[in-house]
Amino acid sequence: SPDSSRSQRARGGGDGRETASDSDSPQASPSGASSPDLAKRRWVPKLKTDQEERKYLELLSKWKRAEAEQEYHARKVQERVQLDKFNRDDRFSRLINKVCNAGSTSHQTAREIQEGLARERQRSQTLHAAWEEHVVHELSMQLHRHMNPSDRSEMQRSTGVKRVDFTLPTEVFRLNASHLDDPLKKDLVESAKEKAFHQAATHILAGSRSAPDLRHNDSSVSPKARTKEMLHPTGWAQKDIQDTMMGRFAQVCEHGPGFRRDRRAGADAFLPDESDGVRCAGTRKDRFSGHHDKGILCGDKARQGMAAEHQ
């Protein structure tokens, strides 16, 4: 009978329910792993009509297809991850072998770079040590003598010589460092000496035999640094900069013809707008141009004057 066939297809038990397999459970893991909760047999609702049964079978089929597709994609992802890992390891091994090979160009280049960096670091350390010895130490001693003056009577008793030392009231203590002893300025000093010798030799060969320029003080071999006159930072406001020769004047000269003016000027700058097709009022009749003449507003008449047309 229809009732018996529906009951058999519904797999109904004595209480109208029956358990389903773990693989048919929508909550099963895609990878097939089962937990104690997933291992429990699921209850299937009792299906009363054919329509409910078809709906259940349709949903079960869709779920199985989705589950299979999800497992397929998960497997593909795992395979891709393993392949990428293998490719990275293989590329890293090839790079290591290529760089670490003693006969390769990369190894030689890396070695030369390391040696160059080591030489530069050693040179910097040597210069810093020489600078501390000849400059910093000397400045420190000057500060020490200024802050801790020695006892004059004790010095006279120990040396047996009496010396006189005095300072003016307006004299200000300053640290003095000779640039001749500065290792960082060694190249500059040598260049200045060569230039001074070349100038003196040229002067002697040109005519003078006394060579007064050769008698110079070694402390002034290296000339003082000079810079061009600059605007003080407190005058960097827009108004102060524009007032200088490097302001508005320089900008206009650089732009050339057609620069934007702060005030309206130029040819036909004050002509009324007639782009809408309506003529403006207040025009006059001229014997040369006829009606609708705007007079001095046309062209450069305002700047050159009316007589410029008859020159």
C-alpha positions in Angstrom: 0.0 0.0 0.0 1.1 3.7 -0.3 1.3 4.0 3.4 3.6 1.0 3.8 5.9 2.0 0.9 6.2 5.5 2.4 7.1 4.0 5.8 9.7 1.8 4.2 11.3 4.6 2.2 11.3 6.8 5.3 13.2 4.2 7.2 11.0 4.8 10.2 11.5 2.9 13.4 9.2 2.0 16.2 9.1 5.6 17.4 9.0 7.0 13.8 12.9 7.9 13.7 16.0 6.1 12.6 19.7 7.0 12.7 21.7 8.0 9.6 25.3 7.1 8.8 28.1 9.5 9.7 29.0 10.1 6.0 25.4 11.4 5.4 25.6 13.9 8.2 25.8 17.5 7.0 28.0 18.3 10.0 30.7 15.8 9.1 34.2 17.0 8.7 35.3 17.6 5.0 38.6 15.8 5.7 36.9 12.7 7.1 38.0 13.2 10.7 35.4 12.3 13.2 35.0 13.6 16.7 33.0 12.0 19.6 30.1 14.4 18.8 30.3 13.6 15.1 30.5 9.9 15.7 27.0 10.0 17.2 24.3 8.7 14.9 22.0 11.5 13.7 18.3 11.3 13.9 16.4 11.6 10.7 13.1 13.3 10.9 10.1 11.2 10.1 9.0 11.8 6.5 5.2 11.7 6.2 4.7 12.5 2.5 6.4 11.9 -0.8 7.1 15.6 -1.2 9.0 15.7 2.1 10.9 12.7 1.1 11.9 14.2 -2.3 12.9 17.4 -0.6 15.0 15.5 1.9 16.7 13.5 -0.8 17.3 16.6 -2.9 18.9 18.4 0.0 21.0 15.4 0.9 22.3 15.2 -2.7 23.2 18.8 -2.8 25.0 18.5 0.5 27.0 15.5 -0.7 28.0 17.4 -3.8 29.1 20.4 -1.8 31.0 18.2 0.6 32.8 16.5 -2.2 33.6 19.8 -3.9 34.9 21.2 -0.6 37.1 18.1 -0.1 38.5 18.5 -3.6 39.4 22.1 -3.1 40.9 21.5 0.3 43.1 18.7 -1.2 44.1 21.0 -4.1 45.1 23.8 -1.6 47.2 21.4 0.4 48.9 20.2 -2.7 49.6 23.7 -3.9 51.0 24.7 -0.5 53.3 21.7 -0.5 54.5 22.5 -4.0 55.2 26.1 -3.2 57.2 25.0 -0.1 59.2 22.6 -2.2 59.9 25.3 -4.8 61.0 27.8 -2.1 63.3 25.3 -0.5 64.8 24.4 -3.9 65.3 28.0 -4.9 67.0 28.8 -1.6 69.3 25.8 -2.0 70.3 26.9 -5.5 71.0 30.5 -4.3 73.1 29.2 -1.4 75.1 26.9 -3.6 75.6 29.7 -6.2 76.7 32.3 -3.7 78.8 30.1 -1.5 80.7 28.6 -4.4 84.2 30.0 -4.1 84.7 30.2 -7.9 81.4 32.1 -8.7 81.2 35.7 -9.6 78.6 36.4 -6.9 81.0 35.0 -4.2 83.9 37.2 -5.5 81.6 40.3 -5.6 80.3 39.7 -2.1 83.9 39.2 -0.8 85.1 42.4 -2.4 82.1 44.3 -1.0 82.8 42.9 2.5 86.5 43.8 2.2 85.7 47.3 1.0 83.3 47.9 3.9 85.9 46.6 6.3 88.5 49.0 4.9 86.1 51.9 5.1 85.2 51.0 8.7 88.9 50.8 9.7 89.6 54.1 8.0 86.7 55.8 9.9 88.0 54.4 13.2 91.5 55.6 12.5 90.3 59.1 11.6 88.1 59.2 14.7 91.0 58.1 16.9 93.3 60.7 15.4 90.7 63.4 15.7 90.1 62.6 19.4 93.9 62.7 20.0 94.7 66.0 18.2 91.5 68.0 18.5 89.2 66.7 21.3 92.1 66.2 23.7 93.5 69.7 23.1 90.1 71.3 23.6 89.5 69.3 26.8 92.8 70.5 28.2 92.0 74.1 27.4 88.7 73.7 29.2 90.4 72.0 32.1 93.0 74.8 32.5 90.2 77.4 32.3 87.9 75.8 34.8 90.8 74.6 37.2 93.5 77.3 37.1 96.8 76.3 38.7 98.3 77.8 41.8 100.8 80.4 40.7 102.9 80.3 43.9 103.2 76.6 43.7 104.3 76.7 40.1 107.0 79.3 41.0 108.3 77.1 43.8 108.4 74.0 41.6 109.9 75.5 38.5 112.0 78.3 40.1 110.8 80.7 37.4 108.5 83.6 37.9 106.1 84.3 35.1 103.6 87.1 34.6 100.2 86.2 33.1 97.2 88.5 32.8 93.9 88.8 31.0 91.9 91.8 29.9 88.5 92.5 31.6 86.8 92.5 28.2 88.5 89.3 27.0 86.2 86.4 26.5 87.4 82.8 26.8 87.3 80.9 23.5 88.4 77.4 22.5 91.1 77.4 19.9 91.8 74.5 17.6 94.4 74.4 14.9 93.1 73.1 11.6 96.6 72.0 10.7 96.3 69.2 13.4 92.8 68.2 12.4 93.0 64.9 10.4 89.6 65.5 8.9 90.9 68.7 7.2 94.2 67.2 6.0 93.1 67.1 2.4 91.9 70.7 2.5 95.1 71.9 4.1 97.2 70.2 1.5 95.2 71.6 -1.3 95.4 75.1 0.1 99.2 74.8 0.5 99.6 73.6 -3.1 97.4 76.5 -4.3 99.4 79.0 -2.3 102.7 77.7 -3.6 101.4 77.8 -7.2 100.3 81.4 -6.8 103.6 82.4 -5.3 105.6 80.6 -8.0 103.5 82.2 -10.7 104.0 85.6 -9.2 107.8 85.2 -9.0 108.0 83.9 -12.6 105.8 86.7 -13.9 108.1 89.5 -12.7 108.5 89.9 -8.9 111.6 88.4 -7.4 111.1 89.4 -3.8 108.2 86.9 -3.3 106.6 88.6 -0.4 103.7 86.2 -0.5 105.9 83.3 0.6 106.2 84.8 4.0 102.8 83.7 5.3 101.6 82.3 8.6 100.9 78.6 8.6 97.8 79.2 10.6 96.2 81.0 7.7 97.0 78.4 5.0 93.4 77.2 4.9 91.1 80.2 4.2 88.0 80.7 6.1 84.8 79.5 4.6 82.7 82.2 2.9 79.1 82.1 1.8 77.0 84.5 -0.1 74.6 86.9 1.7 71.4 85.1 2.6 68.1 86.2 4.0 67.7 85.6 7.7 65.2 82.8 8.6 63.1 85.3 10.5 62.5 87.2 7.2 61.2 84.2 5.3 57.7 85.5 5.3 55.9 85.9 2.0 56.0 89.7 2.2 59.7 89.9 3.0 60.8 87.5 0.3 58.7 89.1 -2.4 60.3 92.5 -1.6 63.8 91.2 -2.4 65.4 90.9 -5.8 64.8 87.2 -5.7 61.1 87.5 -5.1 58.5 88.9 -7.4 60.9 90.5 -9.8 62.8 87.2 -10.3 59.6 85.2 -10.7 58.3 87.6 -13.4 61.6 87.5 -15.3 61.7 83.7 -15.2 58.1 83.4 -16.5 58.5 85.9 -19.3 55.6 87.3 -21.4 52.1 86.5 -20.3 52.8 86.3 -16.5 49.9 86.8 -14.1 49.8 90.3 -12.7 48.7 91.3 -9.2 46.8 94.1 -10.7 44.7 94.0 -13.9 46.7 95.6 -16.7 47.7 95.1 -20.3 46.0 95.5 -23.7 42.1 95.4 -23.6 42.2 94.6 -19.9 39.4 97.0 -19.0 37.1 96.3 -21.9 33.5 95.5 -20.8 32.3 92.0 -21.3 30.0 91.6 -24.4 30.1 87.9 -24.7 26.3 87.7 -24.2 25.8 89.7 -27.4 24.5 92.8 -25.7 26.4 95.9 -26.4 27.5 98.0 -23.4 26.3 101.5 -22.9 28.5 104.6 -22.7 30.3 104.1 -26.0 31.0 107.0 -28.4 31.2 107.7 -32.1 34.7 108.1 -33.5 35.5 109.6 -36.9 37.9 106.8 -37.7 36.4 103.7 -36.1 32.8 104.8 -36.3 30.1 103.9 -33.8 30.5 101.9 -30.7 34.0 103.0 -29.9 35.3 102.5 -26.4 38.0 105.1 -26.6 41.0 104.8 -24.3 39.9 101.4 -23.0 41.0 99.8 -26.3 44.5 98.4 -26.7 47.4 100.2 -25.1 45.9 103.7 -25.5 45.8 104.2 -21.7 49.6 103.5 -21.4 50.9 105.0 -24.6 48.3 107.8 -25.1 46.1 108.7 -28.0 49.0 110.5 -29.8 50.7 107.1 -30.3 48.2 106.3 -33.1 49.4 109.2 -35.2 53.2 108.6 -34.9 
